[in-house]
Amino acid sequence: MYKIILNIIIVLFVGVFMAACGDSASDNPVLIDAREVAKMRCKAREMIKNAPDRVAKEEGRELRRRAKELRRMYKDKYEKIGKGEEFSDFYRAEKKKCREEAEPKDDDNE
């Protein structure tokens, strides 16, 4: 019984210590690159959506094209070293998170 309680306490201390040391995923270059591309794509989406004129809309489209090219480049780069799937997963998660942050919260009106 004491061993179980001791193991639980040790696991909790290790978890708290790891959380206090910081997010190790932030040092991951795959995550950093995926986040960069997703934010660029999200910014382009907002520019296109909120464009006051045709010129601004075209600038948003150009940014989106550059983001797509950058995504393909990073995907190829990480596929060569066996991390292509990891990059795709991070990219999808970051893009989803960015879109959720950009959407207005209409929960109060419903």
N, CA, C and O atoms as a Tinker XYZ file with bonds, in Angstrom:
   440  protein
     1  N      0.821000   -1.194000    0.000000    73     2
     2  CA     0.000000    0.000000    0.000000    64     1     3
     3  C      0.868000    1.263000    0.000000    63     2     4     5
     4  O      0.606000    2.222000   -0.726000    81     3
     5  N      1.919000    1.229000    0.845000    73     3     6
     6  CA     2.800000    2.392000    0.915000    64     5     7
     7  C      3.573000    2.598000   -0.383000    63     6     8     9
     8  O      3.846000    3.730000   -0.781000    81     7
     9  N      3.925000    1.483000   -1.043000    73     7    10
    10  CA     4.648000    1.592000   -2.314000    64     9    11
    11  C      3.779000    2.255000   -3.380000    63    10    12    13
    12  O      4.275000    3.044000   -4.184000    81    11
    13  N      2.501000    1.942000   -3.389000    73    11    14
    14  CA     1.583000    2.535000   -4.367000    64    13    15
    15  C      1.469000    4.038000   -4.131000    63    14    16    17
    16  O      1.547000    4.829000   -5.071000    81    15
    17  N      1.285000    4.420000   -2.879000    73    15    18
    18  CA     1.173000    5.840000   -2.538000    64    17    19
    19  C      2.482000    6.563000   -2.860000    63    18    20    21
    20  O      2.470000    7.673000   -3.390000    81    19
    21  N      3.607000    5.928000   -2.537000    73    19    22
    22  CA     4.908000    6.523000   -2.825000    64    21    23
    23  C      5.104000    6.696000   -4.335000    63    22    24    25
    24  O      5.608000    7.727000   -4.780000    81    23
    25  N      4.712000    5.700000   -5.115000    73    23    26
    26  CA     4.823000    5.802000   -6.576000    64    25    27
    27  C      3.949000    6.924000   -7.125000    63    26    28    29
    28  O      4.372000    7.644000   -8.030000    81    27
    29  N      2.754000    7.084000   -6.602000    73    27    30
    30  CA     1.861000    8.157000   -7.046000    64    29    31
    31  C      2.483000    9.519000   -6.740000    63    30    32    33
    32  O      2.449000   10.422000   -7.576000    81    31
    33  N      3.042000    9.663000   -5.557000    73    31    34
    34  CA     3.673000   10.925000   -5.169000    64    33    35
    35  C      4.874000   11.219000   -6.067000    63    34    36    37
    36  O      5.065000   12.358000   -6.495000    81    35
    37  N      5.675000   10.206000   -6.349000    73    35    38
    38  CA     6.841000   10.400000   -7.223000    64    37    39
    39  C      6.400000   10.823000   -8.621000    63    38    40    41
    40  O      6.983000   11.731000   -9.212000    81    39
    41  N      5.370000   10.165000   -9.147000    73    39    42
    42  CA     4.868000   10.512000  -10.479000    64    41    43
    43  C      4.367000   11.954000  -10.500000    63    42    44    45
    44  O      4.612000   12.680000  -11.464000    81    43
    45  N      3.673000   12.370000   -9.451000    73    43    46
    46  CA     3.186000   13.749000   -9.383000    64    45    47
    47  C      4.340000   14.748000   -9.340000    63    46    48    49
    48  O      4.301000   15.769000  -10.027000    81    47
    49  N      5.368000   14.462000   -8.538000    73    47    50
    50  CA     6.518000   15.362000   -8.470000    64    49    51
    51  C      7.245000   15.449000   -9.809000    63    50    52    53
    52  O      7.651000   16.531000  -10.234000    81    51
    53  N      7.406000   14.317000  -10.463000    73    51    54
    54  CA     8.068000   14.322000  -11.772000    64    53    55
    55  C      7.243000   15.130000  -12.771000    63    54    56    57
    56  O      7.800000   15.906000  -13.548000    81    55
    57  N      5.925000   14.957000  -12.756000    73    55    58
    58  CA     5.051000   15.705000  -13.659000    64    57    59
    59  C      5.118000   17.200000  -13.417000    63    58    60    61
    60  O      5.187000   17.982000  -14.365000    81    59
    61  N      5.097000   17.601000  -12.160000    73    59    62
    62  CA     5.183000   19.022000  -11.813000    64    61    63
    63  C      6.549000   19.579000  -12.215000    63    62    64    65
    64  O      6.640000   20.695000  -12.727000    81    63
    65  N      7.601000   18.808000  -11.985000    73    63    66
    66  CA     8.943000   19.257000  -12.360000    64    65    67
    67  C      9.059000   19.436000  -13.867000    63    66    68    69
    68  O      9.624000   20.427000  -14.330000    81    67
    69  N      8.532000   18.491000  -14.635000    73    67    70
    70  CA     8.593000   18.594000  -16.097000    64    69    71
    71  C      7.782000   19.786000  -16.597000    63    70    72    73
    72  O      8.190000   20.469000  -17.536000    81    71
    73  N      6.642000   20.032000  -15.974000    73    71    74
    74  CA     5.823000   21.176000  -16.375000    64    73    75
    75  C      6.528000   22.492000  -16.038000    63    74    76    77
    76  O      6.425000   23.465000  -16.785000    81    75
    77  N      7.234000   22.515000  -14.926000    73    75    78
    78  CA     7.940000   23.728000  -14.519000    64    77    79
    79  C      9.145000   24.013000  -15.417000    63    78    80    81
    80  O      9.533000   25.169000  -15.585000    81    79
    81  N      9.722000   22.990000  -15.981000    73    79    82
    82  CA    10.893000   23.174000  -16.849000    64    81    83
    83  C     10.524000   23.758000  -18.201000    63    82    84    85
    84  O     11.396000   24.253000  -18.916000    81    83
    85  N      9.276000   23.712000  -18.558000    73    83    86
    86  CA     8.863000   24.302000  -19.824000    64    85    87
    87  C      8.400000   23.260000  -20.815000    63    86    88    89
    88  O      8.502000   22.054000  -20.588000    81    87
    89  N      7.895000   23.758000  -21.903000    73    87    90
    90  CA     7.358000   22.907000  -22.959000    64    89    91
    91  C      8.490000   22.490000  -23.882000    63    90    92    93
    92  O      9.056000   23.322000  -24.590000    81    91
    93  N      8.818000   21.218000  -23.878000    73    91    94
    94  CA     9.916000   20.744000  -24.722000    64    93    95
    95  C      9.532000   20.776000  -26.194000    63    94    96    97
    96  O     10.409000   20.791000  -27.057000    81    95
    97  N      8.229000   20.785000  -26.497000    73    95    98
    98  CA     7.794000   20.828000  -27.895000    64    97    99
    99  C      8.118000   22.175000  -28.536000    63    98   100   101
   100  O      8.230000   22.268000  -29.758000    81    99
   101  N      8.270000   23.214000  -27.721000    73    99   102
   102  CA     8.587000   24.522000  -28.297000    64   101   103
   103  C      9.999000   24.546000  -28.880000    63   102   104   105
   104  O     10.315000   25.411000  -29.697000    81   103
   105  N     10.850000   23.604000  -28.467000    73   103   106
   106  CA    12.199000   23.503000  -29.017000    64   105   107
   107  C     12.232000   22.645000  -30.279000    63   106   108   109
   108  O     13.264000   22.562000  -30.945000    81   107
   109  N     11.127000   22.016000  -30.604000    73   107   110
   110  CA    11.046000   21.114000  -31.743000    64   109   111
   111  C     10.984000   21.925000  -33.042000    63   110   112   113
   112  O     10.026000   22.672000  -33.245000    81   111
   113  N     11.975000   21.799000  -33.919000    73   111   114
   114  CA    11.959000   22.592000  -35.156000    64   113   115
   115  C     10.782000   22.259000  -36.070000    63   114   116   117
   116  O     10.314000   23.118000  -36.817000    81   115
   117  N     10.303000   21.015000  -36.014000    73   115   118
   118  CA     9.150000   20.634000  -36.835000    64   117   119
   119  C      7.930000   21.433000  -36.401000    63   118   120   121
   120  O      7.188000   21.949000  -37.238000    81   119
   121  N      7.724000   21.535000  -35.088000    73   119   122
   122  CA     6.592000   22.288000  -34.559000    64   121   123
   123  C      6.729000   23.775000  -34.875000    63   122   124   125
   124  O      5.746000   24.425000  -35.230000    81   123
   125  N      7.914000   24.306000  -34.753000    73   123   126
   126  CA     8.134000   25.731000  -35.025000    64   125   127
   127  C      7.814000   26.051000  -36.480000    63   126   128   129
   128  O      7.145000   27.043000  -36.767000    81   127
   129  N      8.289000   25.212000  -37.398000    73   127   130
   130  CA     8.025000   25.440000  -38.822000    64   129   131
   131  C      6.543000   25.290000  -39.147000    63   130   132   133
   132  O      5.990000   26.082000  -39.910000    81   131
   133  N      5.902000   24.283000  -38.573000    73   131   134
   134  CA     4.473000   24.076000  -38.818000    64   133   135
   135  C      3.663000   25.253000  -38.295000    63   134   136   137
   136  O      2.713000   25.696000  -38.941000    81   135
   137  N      4.036000   25.755000  -37.132000    73   135   138
   138  CA     3.333000   26.900000  -36.547000    64   137   139
   139  C      3.508000   28.142000  -37.420000    63   138   140   141
   140  O      2.563000   28.904000  -37.621000    81   139
   141  N      4.714000   28.340000  -37.933000    73   139   142
   142  CA     4.992000   29.494000  -38.795000    64   141   143
   143  C      4.111000   29.463000  -40.046000    63   142   144   145
   144  O      3.506000   30.472000  -40.406000    81   143
   145  N      4.042000   28.318000  -40.698000    73   143   146
   146  CA     3.256000   28.195000  -41.925000    64   145   147
   147  C      1.766000   28.344000  -41.627000    63   146   148   149
   148  O      1.049000   29.006000  -42.377000    81   147
   149  N      1.296000   27.735000  -40.541000    73   147   150
   150  CA    -0.124000   27.814000  -40.195000    64   149   151
   151  C     -0.535000   29.249000  -39.881000    63   150   152   153
   152  O     -1.612000   29.687000  -40.284000    81   151
   153  N      0.307000   29.978000  -39.172000    73   151   154
   154  CA    -0.019000   31.377000  -38.861000    64   153   155
   155  C     -0.017000   32.237000  -40.116000    63   154   156   157
   156  O     -0.839000   33.141000  -40.260000    81   155
   157  N      0.912000   31.950000  -41.020000    73   155   158
   158  CA     0.958000   32.686000  -42.279000    64   157   159
   159  C     -0.319000   32.425000  -43.082000    63   158   160   161
   160  O     -0.899000   33.347000  -43.656000    81   159
   161  N     -0.742000   31.185000  -43.116000    73   159   162
   162  CA    -1.955000   30.816000  -43.854000    64   161   163
   163  C     -3.192000   31.446000  -43.210000    63   162   164   165
   164  O     -4.093000   31.910000  -43.909000    81   163
   165  N     -3.229000   31.460000  -41.890000    73   163   166
   166  CA    -4.364000   32.044000  -41.170000    64   165   167
   167  C     -4.424000   33.555000  -41.403000    63   166   168   169
   168  O     -5.503000   34.119000  -41.586000    81   167
   169  N     -3.270000   34.199000  -41.395000    73   167   170
   170  CA    -3.228000   35.641000  -41.649000    64   169   171
   171  C     -3.722000   35.944000  -43.059000    63   170   172   173
   172  O     -4.458000   36.908000  -43.272000    81   171
   173  N     -3.316000   35.121000  -44.015000    73   171   174
   174  CA    -3.769000   35.301000  -45.399000    64   173   175
   175  C     -5.278000   35.132000  -45.490000    63   174   176   177
   176  O     -5.949000   35.878000  -46.204000    81   175
   177  N     -5.805000   34.168000  -44.779000    73   175   178
   178  CA    -7.256000   33.926000  -44.781000    64   177   179
   179  C     -8.002000   35.142000  -44.244000    63   178   180   181
   180  O     -9.015000   35.557000  -44.807000    81   179
   181  N     -7.497000   35.705000  -43.158000    73   179   182
   182  CA    -8.125000   36.892000  -42.581000    64   181   183
   183  C     -8.010000   38.095000  -43.520000    63   182   184   185
   184  O     -8.943000   38.890000  -43.633000    81   183
   185  N     -6.868000   38.223000  -44.188000    73   183   186
   186  CA    -6.689000   39.338000  -45.126000    64   185   187
   187  C     -7.694000   39.243000  -46.269000    63   186   188   189
   188  O     -8.279000   40.247000  -46.678000    81   187
   189  N     -7.888000   38.040000  -46.777000    73   187   190
   190  CA    -8.830000   37.848000  -47.886000    64   189   191
   191  C    -10.255000   38.114000  -47.415000    63   190   192   193
   192  O    -11.041000   38.767000  -48.102000    81   191
   193  N    -10.572000   37.602000  -46.239000    73   191   194
   194  CA   -11.932000   37.728000  -45.714000    64   193   195
   195  C    -12.297000   39.178000  -45.391000    63   194   196   197
   196  O    -13.428000   39.600000  -45.628000    81   195
   197  N    -11.355000   39.929000  -44.858000    73   195   198
   198  CA   -11.634000   41.298000  -44.407000    64   197   199
   199  C    -11.101000   42.366000  -45.360000    63   198   200   201
   200  O    -10.970000   43.528000  -44.976000    81   199
   201  N    -10.798000   41.986000  -46.583000    73   199   202
   202  CA   -10.200000   42.932000  -47.528000    64   201   203
   203  C    -11.199000   44.010000  -47.934000    63   202   204   205
   204  O    -12.318000   43.702000  -48.344000    81   203
   205  N    -10.792000   45.284000  -47.820000    73   203   206
   206  CA   -11.694000   46.370000  -48.213000    64   205   207
   207  C    -11.769000   46.564000  -49.728000    63   206   208   209
   208  O    -12.745000   47.112000  -50.240000    81   207
   209  N    -10.739000   46.114000  -50.442000    73   207   210
   210  CA   -10.736000   46.300000  -51.894000    64   209   211
   211  C    -10.051000   45.123000  -52.589000    63   210   212   213
   212  O     -9.544000   44.205000  -51.945000    81   211
   213  N    -10.051000   45.178000  -53.899000    73   211   214
   214  CA    -9.503000   44.090000  -54.702000    64   213   215
   215  C     -7.995000   43.936000  -54.515000    63   214   216   217
   216  O     -7.480000   42.818000  -54.540000    81   215
   217  N     -7.290000   45.041000  -54.329000    73   215   218
   218  CA    -5.835000   44.995000  -54.167000    64   217   219
   219  C     -5.464000   44.259000  -52.876000    63   218   220   221
   220  O     -4.572000   43.410000  -52.873000    81   219
   221  N     -6.147000   44.586000  -51.792000    73   219   222
   222  CA    -5.878000   43.924000  -50.516000    64   221   223
   223  C     -6.208000   42.435000  -50.593000    63   222   224   225
   224  O     -5.503000   41.607000  -50.016000    81   223
   225  N     -7.268000   42.103000  -51.299000    73   223   226
   226  CA    -7.645000   40.701000  -51.463000    64   225   227
   227  C     -6.565000   39.944000  -52.239000    63   226   228   229
   228  O     -6.247000   38.800000  -51.915000    81   227
   229  N     -6.011000   40.584000  -53.255000    73   227   230
   230  CA    -4.946000   39.948000  -54.044000    64   229   231
   231  C     -3.681000   39.766000  -53.204000    63   230   232   233
   232  O     -2.971000   38.774000  -53.368000    81   231
   233  N     -3.391000   40.717000  -52.302000    73   231   234
   234  CA    -2.245000   40.571000  -51.404000    64   233   235
   235  C     -2.436000   39.370000  -50.487000    63   234   236   237
   236  O     -1.487000   38.633000  -50.219000    81   235
   237  N     -3.651000   39.174000  -50.009000    73   235   238
   238  CA    -3.956000   38.009000  -49.188000    64   237   239
   239  C     -3.784000   36.711000  -49.958000    63   238   240   241
   240  O     -3.278000   35.724000  -49.424000    81   239
   241  N     -4.203000   36.717000  -51.205000    73   239   242
   242  CA    -4.041000   35.520000  -52.043000    64   241   243
   243  C     -2.566000   35.213000  -52.289000    63   242   244   245
   244  O     -2.153000   34.053000  -52.295000    81   243
   245  N     -1.780000   36.268000  -52.492000    73   243   246
   246  CA    -0.345000   36.073000  -52.704000    64   245   247
   247  C      0.311000   35.500000  -51.447000    63   246   248   249
   248  O      1.165000   34.618000  -51.538000    81   247
   249  N     -0.084000   35.997000  -50.283000    73   247   250
   250  CA     0.439000   35.463000  -49.028000    64   249   251
   251  C      0.046000   33.996000  -48.869000    63   250   252   253
   252  O      0.849000   33.185000  -48.408000    81   251
   253  N     -1.172000   33.657000  -49.245000    73   251   254
   254  CA    -1.626000   32.266000  -49.171000    64   253   255
   255  C     -0.800000   31.379000  -50.103000    63   254   256   257
   256  O     -0.440000   30.260000  -49.737000    81   255
   257  N     -0.499000   31.871000  -51.301000    73   255   258
   258  CA     0.334000   31.101000  -52.240000    64   257   259
   259  C      1.724000   30.850000  -51.657000    63   258   260   261
   260  O      2.258000   29.745000  -51.747000    81   259
   261  N      2.301000   31.899000  -51.055000    73   259   262
   262  CA     3.625000   31.735000  -50.448000    64   261   263
   263  C      3.582000   30.746000  -49.291000    63   262   264   265
   264  O      4.513000   29.962000  -49.106000    81   263
   265  N      2.502000   30.780000  -48.510000    73   263   266
   266  CA     2.360000   29.837000  -47.401000    64   265   267
   267  C      2.258000   28.406000  -47.924000    63   266   268   269
   268  O      2.836000   27.489000  -47.340000    81   267
   269  N      1.532000   28.214000  -49.012000    73   267   270
   270  CA     1.420000   26.873000  -49.597000    64   269   271
   271  C      2.776000   26.376000  -50.090000    63   270   272   273
   272  O      3.132000   25.217000  -49.881000    81   271
   273  N      3.532000   27.261000  -50.747000    73   271   274
   274  CA     4.859000   26.878000  -51.231000    64   273   275
   275  C      5.780000   26.522000  -50.068000    63   274   276   277
   276  O      6.519000   25.539000  -50.123000    81   275
   277  N      5.725000   27.333000  -49.017000    73   275   278
   278  CA     6.548000   27.078000  -47.843000    64   277   279
   279  C      6.163000   25.757000  -47.190000    63   278   280   281
   280  O      7.028000   25.001000  -46.748000    81   279
   281  N      4.864000   25.482000  -47.129000    73   279   282
   282  CA     4.399000   24.223000  -46.548000    64   281   283
   283  C      4.919000   23.031000  -47.345000    63   282   284   285
   284  O      5.386000   22.048000  -46.769000    81   283
   285  N      4.838000   23.123000  -48.667000    73   283   286
   286  CA     5.347000   22.027000  -49.509000    64   285   287
   287  C      6.848000   21.830000  -49.301000    63   286   288   289
   288  O      7.334000   20.701000  -49.230000    81   287
   289  N      7.575000   22.948000  -49.203000    73   287   290
   290  CA     9.019000   22.866000  -49.018000    64   289   291
   291  C      9.358000   22.178000  -47.693000    63   290   292   293
   292  O     10.195000   21.276000  -47.653000    81   291
   293  N      8.698000   22.613000  -46.600000    73   291   294
   294  CA     8.947000   22.003000  -45.296000    64   293   295
   295  C      8.516000   20.539000  -45.289000    63   294   296   297
   296  O      9.205000   19.694000  -44.718000    81   295
   297  N      7.384000   20.235000  -45.917000    73   295   298
   298  CA     6.907000   18.852000  -45.944000    64   297   299
   299  C      7.922000   17.956000  -46.649000    63   298   300   301
   300  O      8.230000   16.866000  -46.168000    81   299
   301  N      8.437000   18.411000  -47.782000    73   299   302
   302  CA     9.467000   17.641000  -48.491000    64   301   303
   303  C     10.722000   17.483000  -47.638000    63   302   304   305
   304  O     11.316000   16.407000  -47.574000    81   303
   305  N     11.112000   18.568000  -46.990000    73   303   306
   306  CA    12.312000   18.552000  -46.148000    64   305   307
   307  C     12.165000   17.523000  -45.030000    63   306   308   309
   308  O     13.083000   16.741000  -44.782000    81   307
   309  N     11.016000   17.518000  -44.353000    73   307   310
   310  CA    10.836000   16.613000  -43.229000    64   309   311
   311  C     10.530000   15.185000  -43.668000    63   310   312   313
   312  O     10.799000   14.246000  -42.919000    81   311
   313  N      9.975000   15.000000  -44.863000    73   311   314
   314  CA     9.770000   13.640000  -45.360000    64   313   315
   315  C     11.107000   12.960000  -45.635000    63   314   316   317
   316  O     11.230000   11.747000  -45.469000    81   315
   317  N     12.098000   13.725000  -46.048000    73   315   318
   318  CA    13.423000   13.158000  -46.315000    64   317   319
   319  C     14.063000   12.595000  -45.054000    63   318   320   321
   320  O     14.824000   11.630000  -45.117000    81   319
   321  N     13.754000   13.195000  -43.909000    73   319   322
   322  CA    14.336000   12.697000  -42.659000    64   321   323
   323  C     13.329000   11.881000  -41.845000    63   322   324   325
   324  O     13.589000   11.543000  -40.690000    81   323
   325  N     12.182000   11.568000  -42.448000    73   323   326
   326  CA    11.213000   10.696000  -41.793000    64   325   327
   327  C     10.268000   11.379000  -40.828000    63   326   328   329
   328  O      9.679000   10.714000  -39.976000    81   327
   329  N     10.106000   12.688000  -40.937000    73   327   330
   330  CA     9.211000   13.406000  -40.028000    64   329   331
   331  C      8.100000   14.132000  -40.776000    63   330   332   333
   332  O      7.529000   15.092000  -40.259000    81   331
   333  N      7.792000   13.685000  -41.980000    73   331   334
   334  CA     6.759000   14.328000  -42.790000    64   333   335
   335  C      5.386000   14.240000  -42.163000    63   334   336   337
   336  O      4.627000   15.209000  -42.185000    81   335
   337  N      5.057000   13.084000  -41.601000    73   335   338
   338  CA     3.752000   12.896000  -40.962000    64   337   339
   339  C      3.632000   13.765000  -39.712000    63   338   340   341
   340  O      2.572000   14.325000  -39.435000    81   339
   341  N      4.725000   13.872000  -38.966000    73   339   342
   342  CA     4.731000   14.719000  -37.767000    64   341   343
   343  C      4.481000   16.181000  -38.146000    63   342   344   345
   344  O      3.709000   16.874000  -37.483000    81   343
   345  N      5.132000   16.644000  -39.207000    73   343   346
   346  CA     4.928000   18.015000  -39.673000    64   345   347
   347  C      3.470000   18.229000  -40.068000    63   346   348   349
   348  O      2.869000   19.236000  -39.695000    81   347
   349  N      2.895000   17.285000  -40.821000    73   347   350
   350  CA     1.501000   17.415000  -41.259000    64   349   351
   351  C      0.550000   17.474000  -40.071000    63   350   352   353
   352  O     -0.384000   18.275000  -40.056000    81   351
   353  N      0.790000   16.625000  -39.076000    73   351   354
   354  CA    -0.070000   16.623000  -37.887000    64   353   355
   355  C      0.022000   17.945000  -37.137000    63   354   356   357
   356  O     -0.998000   18.518000  -36.752000    81   355
   357  N      1.246000   18.432000  -36.930000    73   355   358
   358  CA     1.422000   19.716000  -36.249000    64   357   359
   359  C      0.765000   20.843000  -37.037000    63   358   360   361
   360  O      0.114000   21.715000  -36.463000    81   359
   361  N      0.940000   20.820000  -38.355000    73   359   362
   362  CA     0.372000   21.869000  -39.206000    64   361   363
   363  C     -1.148000   21.892000  -39.090000    63   362   364   365
   364  O     -1.744000   22.955000  -38.917000    81   363
   365  N     -1.773000   20.722000  -39.184000    73   363   366
   366  CA    -3.240000   20.659000  -39.086000    64   365   367
   367  C     -3.725000   21.165000  -37.730000    63   366   368   369
   368  O     -4.709000   21.900000  -37.652000    81   367
   369  N     -3.034000   20.771000  -36.668000    73   367   370
   370  CA    -3.430000   21.201000  -35.324000    64   369   371
   371  C     -3.279000   22.714000  -35.162000    63   370   372   373
   372  O     -4.157000   23.371000  -34.604000    81   371
   373  N     -2.183000   23.257000  -35.642000    73   371   374
   374  CA    -1.960000   24.704000  -35.531000    64   373   375
   375  C     -2.961000   25.483000  -36.380000    63   374   376   377
   376  O     -3.449000   26.532000  -35.959000    81   375
   377  N     -3.266000   24.976000  -37.565000    73   375   378
   378  CA    -4.224000   25.652000  -38.441000    64   377   379
   379  C     -5.612000   25.650000  -37.801000    63   378   380   381
   380  O     -6.328000   26.650000  -37.851000    81   379
   381  N     -5.982000   24.530000  -37.207000    73   379   382
   382  CA    -7.285000   24.434000  -36.538000    64   381   383
   383  C     -7.344000   25.398000  -35.353000    63   382   384   385
   384  O     -8.347000   26.080000  -35.146000    81   383
   385  N     -6.260000   25.446000  -34.581000    73   383   386
   386  CA    -6.208000   26.344000  -33.422000    64   385   387
   387  C     -6.309000   27.803000  -33.862000    63   386   388   389
   388  O     -6.999000   28.598000  -33.225000    81   387
   389  N     -5.633000   28.149000  -34.932000    73   387   390
   390  CA    -5.653000   29.518000  -35.448000    64   389   391
   391  C     -7.051000   29.897000  -35.921000    63   390   392   393
   392  O     -7.520000   31.005000  -35.659000    81   391
   393  N     -7.708000   28.988000  -36.609000    73   391   394
   394  CA    -9.065000   29.268000  -37.091000    64   393   395
   395  C    -10.043000   29.431000  -35.935000    63   394   396   397
   396  O    -10.921000   30.294000  -35.977000    81   395
   397  N     -9.893000   28.603000  -34.903000    73   395   398
   398  CA   -10.779000   28.720000  -33.747000    64   397   399
   399  C    -10.585000   30.057000  -33.043000    63   398   400   401
   400  O    -11.549000   30.657000  -32.567000    81   399
   401  N     -9.347000   30.524000  -32.976000    73   399   402
   402  CA    -9.077000   31.821000  -32.351000    64   401   403
   403  C     -9.622000   32.968000  -33.189000    63   402   404   405
   404  O    -10.040000   33.990000  -32.645000    81   403
   405  N     -9.621000   32.808000  -34.504000    73   403   406
   406  CA   -10.059000   33.880000  -35.402000    64   405   407
   407  C    -11.575000   33.994000  -35.496000    63   406   408   409
   408  O    -12.097000   35.076000  -35.766000    81   407
   409  N    -12.285000   32.896000  -35.277000    73   407   410
   410  CA   -13.742000   32.931000  -35.394000    64   409   411
   411  C    -14.348000   33.684000  -34.215000    63   410   412   413
   412  O    -13.911000   33.513000  -33.077000    81   411
   413  N    -15.345000   34.511000  -34.481000    73   411   414
   414  CA   -16.002000   35.231000  -33.381000    64   413   415
   415  C    -16.796000   34.270000  -32.505000    63   414   416   417
   416  O    -17.329000   33.264000  -32.974000    81   415
   417  N    -16.857000   34.596000  -31.264000    73   415   418
   418  CA   -17.578000   33.751000  -30.310000    64   417   419
   419  C    -19.046000   34.166000  -30.279000    63   418   420   421
   420  O    -19.381000   35.221000  -29.739000    81   419
   421  N    -19.920000   33.347000  -30.850000    73   419   422
   422  CA   -21.353000   33.631000  -30.893000    64   421   423
   423  C    -22.134000   32.812000  -29.872000    63   422   424   425
   424  O    -23.353000   32.688000  -29.989000    81   423
   425  N    -21.460000   32.256000  -28.878000    73   423   426
   426  CA   -22.127000   31.409000  -27.897000    64   425   427
   427  C    -23.102000   32.196000  -27.028000    63   426   428   429
   428  O    -24.097000   31.640000  -26.564000    81   427
   429  N    -22.832000   33.487000  -26.800000    73   427   430
   430  CA   -23.691000   34.291000  -25.935000    64   429   431
   431  C    -25.045000   34.563000  -26.577000    63   430   432   433
   432  O    -26.045000   34.688000  -25.871000    81   431
   433  N    -25.096000   34.657000  -27.894000    73   431   434
   434  CA   -26.331000   34.992000  -28.589000    64   433   435
   435  C    -27.269000   33.808000  -28.746000    63   434   436   437
   436  O    -28.465000   33.997000  -28.963000    81   435
   437  N    -26.755000   32.602000  -28.642000    73   435   438
   438  CA   -27.596000   31.419000  -28.868000    64   437   439
   439  C    -28.369000   31.031000  -27.644000    63   438   440
   440  O    -29.121000   30.057000  -27.673000    81   439
